[in-house]
Amino acid sequence: WNDYNEGTEIESGIDNCYTVSAQTSGSTLFWWLNASSSAANLETVSHMEIYDSTDGQDLTLLGSAQPSMNGSWGLSKLAPGKHTLYVRMVGKNSILNRITPAVTYSTGAAANS
């Protein structure tokens, strides 16, 4: 659907020139934004969202954080077991959202069974 020339649609999905990466270290999830251009601007990011999945399909929102070039989230309160974590960069209106590849994390006795 494209009615830009008629003025009935705003341009959606504008790239803000960022991708987001994540990894765990100990019981902390770390993330950072990677700029692909000097045009990247943190003012285009609304917030960051941290998700967990214990079954590899259904996601649970653990929380959100203010936009920043890097951040961290403590994982010590997660239930024992295997987890798949994601960090989603939520763009402001009309800006693309980006999400990290899956980051695996295991904790507690159930993780070793």
Secondary structure by P-SEA (a helix, b strand, c coil): cccccccccccccccccbbbbbcccccbbbbbbbbcccccccccccbbbbbbbccccccccccccccccccccccccccccbbbbbbbbcccccbbbbbccbbbbbbcccccc
